[in-house]
Amino acid sequence: MKIQSTTRNGARCSTAKAFLRPVRHRSNLHISMHSLVHKIIIDPTSKQATGVRFEKKGQIYEISASKEVILSGGAINSPQILMLSGVGPASHLNSMGITVLGDLQVGSNLQDHIANGGMIFTIDKVYFLYIKERLKITHLIRFCFQPYSFIDARYINFPNWLNYTINRHGPLTSTGGCEGLGFVNTKYANKSDDWPDIEFHFAAGSPVSDGGIAIRHNDAISDAVWNTYYKPLANTDTWQVIPMLLRPLSRGTIRLASTDPYAKPIIDPKYFSNIQDLNVLIEGTKIGLALSKTRPFQDLNSTFYDKIFPGCESYTPWTDDYWGCFVRSYSKTIYHYSGTCKMGPSSDSAAVVDPTMKVYGIGRLRVVDASIMPYVVPGNTNAPTVSY
């Protein structure tokens, strides 16, 4: 399938732009920019959320809530704010010197979609593009050859910037180079389930497409790996299939680093702590490689870059042990953090919120973001989060 995205006028559109900006002048809505929440104010006697303390431009403010406080900080910041407010695992809060107002498993059950991001393929074919333009009463027919993949040096230039700025057209409207998706079952998939266990991201480029300017740093590719493995292909036509694990069994945690609200929380995703996650991703990688050998890709002269990945030289190439090393060496987050304020029934000791998203044991407080997902959805988290 073609990739779907929240796009408007050729640009990615955030939920703030789509939903808040159009109604920002409503009399019953106030948006406080440049503000950082310190904590939710909870009455220690009644265990009711009464307001919020936040900082704006160096000034501390406290605002009262006449009805409810609704927390929507995401799967990382929502648990951080709850724990700073006294709601979280008692042992952890006690160790931080925070008075416990609600002993709940906040910050546990962290899940994410992890992917193998290092496998790339070279191509050396171009497609024949036919363009017919109407100029008044004359028709101009133009033929040209266009390459398939993205290379920064080819697309980031003044004509494309101008086309994007004026017309919102051209290659700069791409959704980051990810042009297609696919879903497959590995041999480990439960045949009675109604979801697959691997999602493929088809990217019209790879870490070499920008010559090492940005992608390698975003993916934390070391200088040694870049120089040895990727640099020889810098600025050449490539594509990627990126297998993504849809239903991880591994669970991580979010914990406070300190009581300072400016201190980044400690994120321990515990990727592959359940070995089955690695096994499934290995199978997804092998299916992706097999897919590249099918006729449509071979028509592009698609060739897997089969240089041995640095650090995996001791493994027999193309065995499961080798692919396991490859995946561990270049695994990447898809930024789908979920589950840290788990929704569940009152009988579930790990549940933080009930089916109406109210925090157990704390009145007038709800959490409404991806942190409430008991299990990360088997797909991108944007749409289900926005549609709550």
N, C-alpha and C positions, 0 to 999 in steps of 0.2 A: 504494500500500500504506500501511497504518497504520505509524507510526513504532514501532520497537522500541527498548527501552532496558533497562538493568540497574536494575530497580526492585523495591523490596520495601516493602510496607506503605505505598504511596502516596508513597514518596520515592526519589530516585536513590540507588543503592547502589554504593559504591566497591569495588574489588577488595580493599582492606584490610579493609573491614567484612565482605565476603562470604567471604573465604578465610583471612585471618590472625586476625581476632578470634575465630572459633569454636575455633581450635586454639592460642591464645596461651599456654595453660598446659601444653602438651606439654613433656616433659623435654628433648627434643632441639631445642627452638626457643627462641631468645632474641631479643626485639625491643627494639632500643635506640632509644627515642624521643628527640627533640630533639638529633639527632646529624647531623653534617656530615662526609662522607667527604672527606679531603684527597687521598689517593692510594692506589693499589694497590701494595703492596710487591712488587717483582720482583727476584729475585736476578740481578745483572748478569752473572754467570758462566754459570749454568745456564739463564738466561732462563726461569725458572719463577716463577709467582706464588706467594708464600709467605704473604701476609696482607694486611691492610688497616689503614691509619692513618686515624683519625677523631677528631673533636672533639666532646665533650659537656659542655655547661655550662662552657666555658672550660678543660677538662682534655683533654689529648691522650692517646689510647690507641692501642696497636698490638695487634692480635689476629692469631694465626697460623691458617692453614688447613691442616688435615691432609690434605685431599683437593683441593678446587677452590675458587676464588673465582668466584662468579657475579655478574655486573654487570647490573643492571636499572634504570638511571637514566633511560631514555627517550632519544629521538633528539637531545635537546639536552645532557643531563647525562652520558650515557654517553660520548660522544666527549670531553667536557670532562675527565672523570675519567681516561680513557685517556691523553689528551695530558699531563695533569699527572703521570701515572705514567711518561712516557717512551715512550709508544706513539702514533705519529702521523706526519705528514709531516716528514721530517728537516729540511727547510729552515725550516719554521715552528718546530719545537722548538728548533733551534739559535738562531734569532732571539730566543727567549724564555730562552735560557740553560739549557735542560732537556737532560739527557743522553739521547741517543736509544738506546732499548733495542729498539725495533721500528719500522722505517721502513714505515709503512702509511698508506693514504689515509683515515685516520680524520677525520671531520668533513666529508668531501666527499660528493657525491651527495645533498645535502639536497633532499627533495621535500615538498610540502605540497599540500593541496587548497585552492585559492583560489576565491572566489565573488564574484559581483556582488550586493552586499547593499543597493543603494540604490533599487531599483525597487519602488514601492508602488502599491496600488490602494485606492480608497475603496469602501465599500459602504453602503447605507442600508436594507437589508431585515433583518427579524428572522424567526426561525422560531417556529412555534406548538408549544409544549411541553405535552404531556399527561402528568400525573403521577398515579398512583393509589397511595395509601398505605393500609396496613391499620392501623387503630387498634382493637385488640381485635376486636369482631365487626362494627364499622362500617367502611364504606369511604368514604374521603374523595376526592373527585375535584376536582382543582385544575387550572385552565387559566391559562397565563401566556405572555407573549411574552418571548423571550430573544434577545439579540443574538448574532451569530456570533463576533465578534472579542474579543480581550483588550484591556481598558483598565485600567491600574493602579487608577485612582480607583474603578472599578466592582468590582474583585475583591479588592483588598487592603483588607480591612476586618475588624472584629471578628467578625462571624458566620462569615465564611469561615475566619478563623484558628482559631476555636473548632471548626468542623466538621473542619478538617484535624487539629488537635491531638487531638481526641477520637476521631474516626471514621476519619481518614486518607482522607477523601473530599473532593470538591469541586474547584473550578478550580485550587487550589494544588497539586494532584497532577499538573498538566500537565507535560509534558517541556519546559519552557521556552518554550511557545508554538509549538513546531514540531510540527504535528499530522499531517503526511503526507509521503511521499517518492514520487518518480517518476524513472524512468530513460528517457532518450531518446538516439537517435542523431542527430547533426548530419550535414550533407552531407560533413563531413570524416572521419566514422567509417569505419574499415576494415571492409568487409562480411565479411571472412573471420575477423575477431576475434569472440570470444564475449562481449564486454562493450561496453556503450555508452560514450559519451565525455562525457555530461552527466548529472548527478543534480540533480533539483529538490527543494528543501526548501520545503514549504508551511507558512508561518507564519501563525498566527491573530493577527497584529499586525504592528507595524513600529517603526522608531525613534521614531515619534510617540506610541506607545501609552502611554508613561509620562510624557508631557509634557516630556521632556527631562531627566529626573532621572538616568538611568543608562545607557540603551542608547547614547545619542549619545556618551557619554564612553568606553564600552567600544569603540565603533567609531571613535573619534578623529575625530568630526565637528567641524569647526571652528565657532567662534561665527558666523562670516560665513555659512557654508553652512547652519547650523541656522536662523539668523534669516531668511535669504532664502528657503530652499527648504522646510524641514520645519516650522518653527514655525507657519505658517498652518494646518496640519492637526493641531496638538497636541491630544491627547485625543479624537480622533475615531475612528470605526470604520474600520479598514483591514486589509488582509492583504498578504502578500508571496509571490511566488515567487522563490526564491533559486537561480539556476543555479550549479552547482558543477562545476569542471573535474576530471574523474575521472583522466585519464592525462596529467599535465603532462610536457612535454618539458624545461622549464627545470630547472636544477640549481643549488642554492645551497651555502653552506658554513657550518660552525661553526668558529670559531677562538678561541683563548684571548685574552683581553684582557690578562691578566697571569698570573703564577704564584700569585697569591693565590686560594685555592679559593673565597673569598667573592665574588670579582669575577665578575660575570655574563659569560658568553662572548659573543663577537661573532657575531650571527646575521645572515647575509646571504642571504636566500632567493632573490634574483635573479628575482623574479616577472616573467614576460613577457620574460625575456631571450631566449627562443625565441618569435618573433612568432606562431608557430602556436597557442600557448596562448591568446593574445588573440583570434585569429580564431575558435577553437572556442567561446570564452566569448561572443563577440559573437553567434554563431549560436544558442547556448543562450538568450541573452537574447531574441532575436527569436522563438524557439519559445515561450518563456514568455509573451511578450506575445500571441502568437497563441492560446495556450491560454486566456488570460483572456477571450477573445472567444467562447468556446464557450458553448453553451446553459446548462450547469449554473452557470457563473459569471455569465452574464448574468441568470439568474433572481434573483441577489442584487443586480442592478444594479451589478455590478463595473465600475469606471471607472479606467483608468490615469491616474495623476497626471502629466500631460504638460507640466508646467512645465519650461522648459529648465534643465538642471542648471548651477549656477554654474561658470564656467570653460570651458564648452563652447559658449558663445554664437557662436563663430566658425564652427561646423560646421553644415551643413544638417541640420535635425532629422530623425531616424529613418533617416539613412544609416548605413552601416557605420562611417564616420569619426566620426560623432556617438556611436554606441554604443561605439566604442573609447575615446573620451574619457570617456564615462559610466562604463564599466567601470574604467578606470584611476583615475578620480576617487573611486570608491567600491568598491574591491575589499577583501575581507576574508578573513582566514584562518579555516579551519574547525578549526584546531588538530590537524591530522593529520600532524605532522612525522614523517618517516620517512627511512630510507636511509643514515644517516650512519656506520654500521658495516656496510657492505654485505656480504651473504652471496654467495659465489661460489666457483667452482672455483679451484684453485691457479694455473691458467693466466691468471686474470683479475687484471691488475695493480691494479685498483681494489678488489678484494675485501679485506675486513678479517677476516671469519670464514668458516670452512668450513661445509659442509652440516650439521654437528652443532653449529654455533655456537661452536666453539673458535677463539680468536684465533690467526691465523697467526703462527708464530715464537715464541709465548709459551705455555709449558706451563701447564696447570692453570688456565686462564682462559677463561671463556665470557661471551658477551653474549646476554641473552634479553629483548629488547624490540623495539619497532617500528623501531629503528635498523638492524636486520639485514635489513629488507626490501629486496631489490634494486630493486623498483619499488613505489611506494605502491599498495596494493590499490584497485581501483575501487569503493570504498564506504567506510563508516566503519571506522576502524582498531581500535576497541575490542575487538570480538569476536575477530578473529584474533590480536590481541596476547595476550588473556587465555587463549586456547586453545592457546598454544604448548606 
